[in-house]
Amino acid sequence: MEYCLLGWPEDEPTLRLDYRTFSYAGKFVMSNTGKAVVRDPDADADGTATTPTDAAATVDPSVFESDVRAAIAFNEDRTDPGVLWLRYVTVHEDYRGQGLGPKLAAFVAEEAEKRGYRRLRIAVNNPFAYQAMYKVGFAYTGRQTGLAELVLERPGEPDRPTYQCGLDVFRERDLADAEHDFLDAKEGVEPPAIADGRGTRLDDDRETHVADDCEGHVGNGCDGRVADDGETPPR
């Protein structure tokens, strides 16, 4: 697999993903975010390897990027140009469970750091994505978006109290049995070790996105304090 930066937000890159196999495909057609992808250099040029067998006759698979296996859209924070938000992460349905999402996030983080960004942030809406992002150097900030998504950042403080604080937020929610089983298994444990770049397998690449609700970005810390740092996820 090849990790590629298609462009920064000012480059206005666009990406046509097959909406039948990628979540949030429509978000990647927009030109107001930067884009990065994981490409499969061995993919069939005509895209037959990734086209659903029940595809409608009116859909022309040639209009889609046939070699993309994962993609991320990102842009700057509206109030702090030193902060980059990972807005949408999506993985082809046939390639989920291989850790492509978090590995691509780590790749974007490395490229952003070279470009001079101080921090990267992402908002996650489930404990699997939370765990996956911890494995690539993100940590919980104690803040949430207006849609109750947990904000993580890199570099962060990957200590056990902070890690468990975020898990406690999920424990108070009405989740699926698999998510509660996962949270029970992580009770009291240390955060996961940071993975060794793109060479380490990461299984928890559930898809997630940064919320679009720029207004009222506040979050509850473990002590119940409401923190408002004036920063907001971008539109």
Disulfide bonds with the S-S distance in Angstrom:
Cys165-Cys222 1.88
